[in-house]
């Protein structure tokens, strides 16, 4: 099943300082003016690969995409 994914155009503050990838419907989705639509993907890994083309520090949201979250806090 494909899901819609977005990346936060603003890097997060804190230890990670990354651009978070979110699945549609995530309660931690950034405001629409910061959310860049990545597309529909079968897996969050595919969405992360797409995000990294533009945002090399992209990482998964710990809440909606924990399988691709590599931020070591």
Secondary structure as UniProt FT lines:
FT   STRAND          3..8
FT   STRAND          19..23
FT   TURN            24..25
FT   TURN            27..28
FT   TURN            32..34
FT   STRAND          35..41
FT   HELIX           44..52
FT   TURN            53..54
FT   TURN            56..57
FT   STRAND          58..60
FT   TURN            62..64
FT   HELIX           66..68
//
